Amino acid sequence: MRSEGNPPILLVLSAPSGAGKTTIARELVRKYGFVHVVTATTRPPRPGERDGVDYLFVDENTFRNWIEEGQLFEWVEIYGYLYGIPKKHLLKPLTEGKDVVLTVDVRGKRSIEKVFRNDPRVRFLTVFLLPPSLDVLKERLLKRGDPPEKIRERLEKARDELSYAKEYDYVITNDDLTQTVRRIAQIAGRG
């Protein structure tokens, strides 16, 4: 990681499922040059998702080997699937001095924060995205094609996740994509 001048930004975005964190991360990549370090997962891709772009889709044996070998910063099981951040995928762009955006849940944020919060080689920022309302969140999940039982499960989890927003440096309501992306870029000093 570069140590002189301005250190690279490590931006952690968290939000309930369907609140737009992946879309915002993509816009930060497209408009502001961030590198989106994608999470590895054992879940199957949704229609339109691409390996290495949306997630690193791996089988459970590979994922469990990574756990045993200590190749993940953190990992968690959610909805019956494993998710985690591969160390090499996060360290490489930071070492090259590139700004990085991660999309993780609150547990992932806490794990990454333990490693990077006080590291002078990075500027560590956390942003929690709120949906405009739980009704809007439900509509987004419906449009995504999630089955009714998954939507109920995710809305229940969203209610719980909202209580953790206070742990973040910034809390932003994602009611307008362009404005939200611009606001996050400004917070990061890139807008």
TIKEBA-348535 format. One record per residue (C-alpha): residue number from 1; x, y, z; residue in one letter. Coordinates in steps of 0.5 Angstrom, whole numbers, padded with zeros to 4 digits, always signed. Example, Ala and Ser with C-alpha at 12.3 -4.5 7.8 and 13.67 -1.06 7.14 Angstrom:
+-----+-------+-------+-------+------+
! pos !     X !     Y !     Z ! code !
+-----+-------+-------+-------+------+
!   1 ! +0025 ! -0009 ! +0016 !    A !
!   2 ! +0027 ! -0002 ! +0014 !    S !
+-----+-------+-------+-------+------+
END
This chain:
+-----+-------+-------+-------+------+
! pos !     X !     Y !     Z ! code !
+-----+-------+-------+-------+------+
!   1 ! +0000 ! +0000 ! +0000 !    M !
!   2 ! +0003 ! +0007 ! -0002 !    R !
!   3 ! +0005 ! +0010 ! +0005 !    S !
!   4 ! +0007 ! +0017 ! +0002 !    E !
!   5 ! +0002 ! +0023 ! +0000 !    G !
!   6 ! -0006 ! +0021 ! +0000 !    N !
!   7 ! -0007 ! +0014 ! +0002 !    P !
!   8 ! -0012 ! +0009 ! -0002 !    P !
!   9 ! -0019 ! +0009 ! +0001 !    I !
!  10 ! -0022 ! +0003 ! +0003 !    L !
!  11 ! -0029 ! +0004 ! +0003 !    L !
!  12 ! -0034 ! -0001 ! +0006 !    V !
!  13 ! -0041 ! -0001 ! +0004 !    L !
!  14 ! -0047 ! -0005 ! +0008 !    S !
!  15 ! -0054 ! -0005 ! +0007 !    A !
!  16 ! -0060 ! -0010 ! +0007 !    P !
!  17 ! -0061 ! -0014 ! +0001 !    S !
!  18 ! -0064 ! -0010 ! -0004 !    G !
!  19 ! -0062 ! -0003 ! -0002 !    A !
!  20 ! -0057 ! -0002 ! -0008 !    G !
!  21 ! -0050 ! -0003 ! -0005 !    K !
!  22 ! -0048 ! -0007 ! -0011 !    T !
!  23 ! -0051 ! -0002 ! -0016 !    T !
!  24 ! -0047 ! +0004 ! -0012 !    I !
!  25 ! -0041 ! +0000 ! -0012 !    A !
!  26 ! -0041 ! -0001 ! -0020 !    R !
!  27 ! -0042 ! +0007 ! -0020 !    E !
!  28 ! -0036 ! +0008 ! -0016 !    L !
!  29 ! -0032 ! +0004 ! -0020 !    V !
!  30 ! -0035 ! +0007 ! -0027 !    R !
!  31 ! -0035 ! +0014 ! -0025 !    K !
!  32 ! -0029 ! +0015 ! -0020 !    Y !
!  33 ! -0024 ! +0009 ! -0021 !    G !
!  34 ! -0025 ! +0005 ! -0015 !    F !
!  35 ! -0024 ! -0002 ! -0015 !    V !
!  36 ! -0030 ! -0007 ! -0013 !    H !
!  37 ! -0027 ! -0013 ! -0009 !    V !
!  38 ! -0032 ! -0018 ! -0010 !    V !
!  39 ! -0034 ! -0023 ! -0005 !    T !
!  40 ! -0033 ! -0030 ! -0006 !    A !
!  41 ! -0039 ! -0034 ! -0005 !    T !
!  42 ! -0042 ! -0041 ! -0006 !    T !
!  43 ! -0049 ! -0039 ! -0008 !    R !
!  44 ! -0051 ! -0040 ! -0015 !    P !
!  45 ! -0051 ! -0034 ! -0019 !    P !
!  46 ! -0058 ! -0030 ! -0021 !    R !
!  47 ! -0060 ! -0029 ! -0028 !    P !
!  48 ! -0055 ! -0024 ! -0031 !    G !
!  49 ! -0049 ! -0025 ! -0025 !    E !
!  50 ! -0042 ! -0026 ! -0028 !    R !
!  51 ! -0037 ! -0029 ! -0024 !    D !
!  52 ! -0031 ! -0024 ! -0022 !    G !
!  53 ! -0036 ! -0018 ! -0023 !    V !
!  54 ! -0042 ! -0019 ! -0019 !    D !
!  55 ! -0039 ! -0025 ! -0014 !    Y !
!  56 ! -0033 ! -0030 ! -0014 !    L !
!  57 ! -0037 ! -0036 ! -0015 !    F !
!  58 ! -0034 ! -0042 ! -0012 !    V !
!  59 ! -0036 ! -0049 ! -0010 !    D !
!  60 ! -0036 ! -0051 ! -0002 !    E !
!  61 ! -0030 ! -0055 ! -0002 !    N !
!  62 ! -0026 ! -0049 ! -0005 !    T !
!  63 ! -0029 ! -0044 ! +0000 !    F !
!  64 ! -0028 ! -0049 ! +0006 !    R !
!  65 ! -0020 ! -0050 ! +0003 !    N !
!  66 ! -0019 ! -0042 ! +0003 !    W !
!  67 ! -0022 ! -0042 ! +0010 !    I !
!  68 ! -0017 ! -0048 ! +0013 !    E !
!  69 ! -0011 ! -0044 ! +0009 !    E !
!  70 ! -0013 ! -0037 ! +0012 !    G !
!  71 ! -0014 ! -0034 ! +0005 !    Q !
!  72 ! -0020 ! -0030 ! +0007 !    L !
!  73 ! -0021 ! -0024 ! +0011 !    F !
!  74 ! -0027 ! -0026 ! +0014 !    E !
!  75 ! -0033 ! -0031 ! +0012 !    W !
!  76 ! -0040 ! -0032 ! +0014 !    V !
!  77 ! -0046 ! -0037 ! +0012 !    E !
!  78 ! -0052 ! -0033 ! +0010 !    I !
!  79 ! -0058 ! -0036 ! +0008 !    Y !
!  80 ! -0055 ! -0043 ! +0007 !    G !
!  81 ! -0049 ! -0040 ! +0003 !    Y !
!  82 ! -0042 ! -0038 ! +0005 !    L !
!  83 ! -0039 ! -0031 ! +0003 !    Y !
!  84 ! -0032 ! -0029 ! +0004 !    G !
!  85 ! -0027 ! -0024 ! +0002 !    I !
!  86 ! -0021 ! -0027 ! -0001 !    P !
!  87 ! -0014 ! -0023 ! +0002 !    K !
!  88 ! -0011 ! -0023 ! -0004 !    K !
!  89 ! -0016 ! -0020 ! -0008 !    H !
!  90 ! -0017 ! -0014 ! -0003 !    L !
!  91 ! -0009 ! -0013 ! -0001 !    L !
!  92 ! -0007 ! -0013 ! -0009 !    K !
!  93 ! -0011 ! -0006 ! -0011 !    P !
!  94 ! -0009 ! -0003 ! -0004 !    L !
!  95 ! -0002 ! -0004 ! -0005 !    T !
!  96 ! -0002 ! -0001 ! -0012 !    E !
!  97 ! -0005 ! +0005 ! -0009 !    G !
!  98 ! -0012 ! +0004 ! -0012 !    K !
!  99 ! -0018 ! +0006 ! -0008 !    D !
! 100 ! -0023 ! +0000 ! -0006 !    V !
! 101 ! -0030 ! -0001 ! -0005 !    V !
! 102 ! -0033 ! -0007 ! -0001 !    L !
! 103 ! -0040 ! -0009 ! -0001 !    T !
! 104 ! -0041 ! -0013 ! +0006 !    V !
! 105 ! -0046 ! -0014 ! +0012 !    D !
! 106 ! -0044 ! -0012 ! +0019 !    V !
! 107 ! -0040 ! -0018 ! +0021 !    R !
! 108 ! -0036 ! -0017 ! +0015 !    G !
! 109 ! -0035 ! -0010 ! +0016 !    K !
! 110 ! -0033 ! -0011 ! +0023 !    R !
! 111 ! -0028 ! -0016 ! +0021 !    S !
! 112 ! -0025 ! -0012 ! +0016 !    I !
! 113 ! -0025 ! -0006 ! +0021 !    E !
! 114 ! -0021 ! -0010 ! +0026 !    K !
! 115 ! -0015 ! -0010 ! +0021 !    V !
! 116 ! -0016 ! -0003 ! +0017 !    F !
! 117 ! -0019 ! +0002 ! +0022 !    R !
! 118 ! -0012 ! +0004 ! +0025 !    N !
! 119 ! -0008 ! +0003 ! +0019 !    D !
! 120 ! -0004 ! +0009 ! +0016 !    P !
! 121 ! -0003 ! +0006 ! +0010 !    R !
! 122 ! -0011 ! +0007 ! +0008 !    V !
! 123 ! -0016 ! +0011 ! +0009 !    R !
! 124 ! -0022 ! +0007 ! +0012 !    F !
! 125 ! -0029 ! +0009 ! +0011 !    L !
! 126 ! -0036 ! +0006 ! +0012 !    T !
! 127 ! -0042 ! +0007 ! +0010 !    V !
! 128 ! -0049 ! +0004 ! +0011 !    F !
! 129 ! -0054 ! +0005 ! +0006 !    L !
! 130 ! -0062 ! +0005 ! +0008 !    L !
! 131 ! -0067 ! +0004 ! +0003 !    P !
! 132 ! -0072 ! +0009 ! +0003 !    P !
! 133 ! -0077 ! +0005 ! +0006 !    S !
! 134 ! -0078 ! -0003 ! +0008 !    L !
! 135 ! -0084 ! -0002 ! +0002 !    D !
! 136 ! -0079 ! +0000 ! -0003 !    V !
! 137 ! -0074 ! -0005 ! -0001 !    L !
! 138 ! -0080 ! -0011 ! -0002 !    K !
! 139 ! -0081 ! -0008 ! -0009 !    E !
! 140 ! -0074 ! -0008 ! -0010 !    R !
! 141 ! -0073 ! -0015 ! -0008 !    L !
! 142 ! -0079 ! -0017 ! -0012 !    L !
! 143 ! -0076 ! -0014 ! -0018 !    K !
! 144 ! -0070 ! -0018 ! -0017 !    R !
! 145 ! -0074 ! -0024 ! -0018 !    G !
! 146 ! -0073 ! -0027 ! -0010 !    D !
! 147 ! -0078 ! -0032 ! -0008 !    P !
! 148 ! -0084 ! -0030 ! -0003 !    P !
! 149 ! -0080 ! -0034 ! +0003 !    E !
! 150 ! -0074 ! -0031 ! +0001 !    K !
! 151 ! -0077 ! -0024 ! +0001 !    I !
! 152 ! -0080 ! -0025 ! +0008 !    R !
! 153 ! -0073 ! -0028 ! +0011 !    E !
! 154 ! -0069 ! -0022 ! +0008 !    R !
! 155 ! -0074 ! -0016 ! +0010 !    L !
! 156 ! -0074 ! -0019 ! +0017 !    E !
! 157 ! -0066 ! -0019 ! +0017 !    K !
! 158 ! -0067 ! -0012 ! +0014 !    A !
! 159 ! -0070 ! -0010 ! +0020 !    R !
! 160 ! -0065 ! -0013 ! +0025 !    D !
! 161 ! -0059 ! -0010 ! +0020 !    E !
! 162 ! -0062 ! -0003 ! +0021 !    L !
! 163 ! -0061 ! -0003 ! +0028 !    S !
! 164 ! -0053 ! -0003 ! +0026 !    Y !
! 165 ! -0053 ! +0003 ! +0022 !    A !
! 166 ! -0050 ! +0007 ! +0028 !    K !
! 167 ! -0044 ! +0003 ! +0028 !    E !
! 168 ! -0042 ! +0006 ! +0021 !    Y !
! 169 ! -0038 ! +0013 ! +0019 !    D !
! 170 ! -0044 ! +0015 ! +0015 !    Y !
! 171 ! -0051 ! +0013 ! +0014 !    V !
! 172 ! -0054 ! +0015 ! +0007 !    I !
! 173 ! -0061 ! +0014 ! +0005 !    T !
! 174 ! -0061 ! +0011 ! -0002 !    N !
! 175 ! -0067 ! +0014 ! -0005 !    D !
! 176 ! -0064 ! +0017 ! -0011 !    D !
! 177 ! -0058 ! +0013 ! -0015 !    L !
! 178 ! -0054 ! +0019 ! -0018 !    T !
! 179 ! -0055 ! +0023 ! -0011 !    Q !
! 180 ! -0052 ! +0017 ! -0007 !    T !
! 181 ! -0046 ! +0016 ! -0011 !    V !
! 182 ! -0044 ! +0023 ! -0011 !    R !
! 183 ! -0045 ! +0024 ! -0004 !    R !
! 184 ! -0041 ! +0018 ! -0003 !    I !
! 185 ! -0036 ! +0020 ! -0007 !    A !
! 186 ! -0036 ! +0027 ! -0004 !    Q !
! 187 ! -0035 ! +0024 ! +0003 !    I !
! 188 ! -0029 ! +0020 ! +0000 !    A !
! 189 ! -0026 ! +0026 ! -0003 !    G !
! 190 ! -0027 ! +0024 ! -0010 !    R !
! 191 ! -0033 ! +0028 ! -0012 !    G !
+-----+-------+-------+-------+------+
END
